Amino acid sequence: MISKAFQDIVTQMAEVFQKSFGVIDSQGLVLASVGKEPDSEVIDGLVMSASSSDKLLFRDGYTIRSMANKPYAEYVVYVDGTDEASKYCCNAVAIASNNVRHYYDEKYDKTNFMQNIIFDNLISFDLHQQARELHVETDVPRAVFFIKVASSAESGIYEVVRNMFPDKERDFVISIDANNIVLIKELKEMLKVEAIEQMAHQIYDTVTADLMKPIVVGMSRVAANINELNNSYKEAQIAIEVGKVFSEEKNVLSYDNLGIGRLIYQLPIKLCELFLEEVFKKGDLTTLDEETVLTINKFFENDLNVSETSRQLFVHRNTLVYRLEKIYKLTGLDLRKFDQAIVFKVAMMVHKYLISNPMNI
């Protein structure tokens, strides 16, 4: 449908500009044209060049300009020639085509529709009405993945994820910015968490191999219908945020497996501060040196087992007992007692959450 709209613009512009020109898509397909079309090899070069900028460019005797409101050159205007008339023609066609494309995206583009859902830009009535108009299934299960690249530079992640999931009718890739992508994956049936995690690991392995950059993948619970997609998007976001604080070593994070970290993340800052004040009446965690903190973490890793912890720390059992006594004197909590160890562990997580929260600085 959009190709017909582009052709109407090109036909009208042909009455003003006596040139050969047209519009091609990111795959090199000529959607609209007047006059002689470029050879396929030339078209590939034009698309490649246009992907680097949304300004006027020149290549192989053509003036080109991409319509780049997205992280890649989805459509490219080309004009045969590099003179002033070619520049005017290219700009005019690009501007007119861009306006049409915006209208098309608003009314007909399914990805734009899904983006409005996860950003909560649609009320329920409009959501279902647009779903019917766009022939989008409302009651099929979908999983949401939030893919984040740990890089400030342009990563090219959109193209990698789009190539992994090329079915634009069922799988939707939404660009938050150059390094943050949301994937809404349609499922054939309701899948268990383990199956979604396996899918997330496949995404992680493929994207990491292609980009050669570290990434993190957050995954939601399965949305049973289209009404639940906004919550699923938030869940995938929370998985990333909570994992950044409490599971720094993990690259794939599931909302369903965040444990107590998810609860702490949702607590008000003031409540967290009051909790720490109540727990550490004698002294807070900042009074503990690095060696003591290492001892505590290792003690928890070994399920409060003194013998195994002393063995892994390469210290005598009595040395470990002395350190635990020191912790008790500093904080008032005896880590050898299960109930006090639980309180201490939660307090450590709350403390970590507070120092990671920019609103608390």
Secondary structure, 3 states (H helix, E strand, C coil): CHHHHHHHHHHHHCCCCCCCEEEEECCCCEEEEECCCCCHHHHHHHHHHHCCCCCCEEECCEEEEECCCCCCCCEEEEEECCCHHHHHHHHHHHHHHHHHHHHHHHHHCHHHHHHHHHCCCCCHHHHHHHHHHHCCCCCCCEEEEEEEECCCCCCCHHHHHHHHCCCCCCCEEEEEECCEEEEEEECCCCCCHHHHHHHHHHHHHHHHHHHCCCEEEEECCCECCHHHHHHHHHHHHHHHHHHHHHCCCCCEEEHHHCCHHHHHHCCCHHHHHHHHHHHCCCCCHHHCCHHHHHHHHHHHHCCCCHHHHHHHHCCCHHHHHHHHHHHHHHHCCCCCCHHHHHHHHHHHHHHHHHHHCHHHC
